[in-house]
Amino acid sequence: MKATVHIFLKAGVLDVQGKAVEGALNGLAGTAGWSDVANVRVGKVLEFDLKSTDKAAAEAEVKSMCEKLLANTVIESYRIEVA
């Protein structure tokens, strides 16, 4: 099975990288027309294979990985996809 984990900072947590990207996009507005971009959030996506053939068990395993290692659950939220 293939697992995909999307990790983003929680709402209310300052996203410094997102602000930098937003500023850069807005700064290029004169040449490319991106002045209407706002509230950029930068996250990360992890993809990996699991040997499990049971979807529910795989989802539980990936959730455990997120809670223990992949995401800082104090400031980050995550979304899991298993297929």
N, C-alpha and C positions, 0 to 999 in steps of 0.2 A: 504494500500500500504506500501511496505517496502522501506525505503530510506537508501542509503549508501553514506557517504561522506568521500572522501579521501583527507587528508590535508598534504601538504608538504611545506617545506621552499622553497622560490623562488630560482631560479638559481642565483648564486652570493652571496647568504646569507650563511655565514659559518655555517655548520651543525656540532656542537660540538659532539653531540651524534653519528652522522654518522662517524665522524673521530675516535671516541673511539671504535666503533664496528669494523671499518676497521682495526685499530691497533691491536685489540684483535684477529681478524681472521688471520691477517698476522703473528701475534706472535705465533699462533698455527700451522703455516704452516709446521713446521718440523714434526708434528705428524699427521696432517690431510690433508695436501696438498692444503691449501687455500691461497697460496702466490700470486695468480693472481687476488685477489679481490681488486677492486679500486672504488673510488667515491661512497662510501656508503652514502645513504640518509635515515634518519629515519623520519617517519611521523606518522600519526595517522589515524585510521579508526573509524568512528562512524556509528552505525546502529540503526535505530529506525523505529517504525511503525507510519503511518499516517492514520487518519480516512478518508481522501479524497479518492474519487474514480475517480477523474479527474486527469490524469497523468500530464497534462500541469499545472494545478493549484498546484499540489503537488510539481512539480519541482520549480515553482516560489516561493512557500512557503519555501522550503528548501534553495533556493538561498538567500532569505531574511534572514533566520536564519544564514547562513554562513557570509553574509555581516555585520550583526549586532552583532553576538556573537561567532559563532563557529570557525571562522578563523580570524587571524590578517592579513587583506589583504595588509598591508604595507609590510610584510615580508613573507607571506604564500599565496600559491595558493591552489585551491580546485577543486575537480571533483565530480559531483553529479551523482548518479544512482538511478532511481526510477522505481520500478517494482511492 
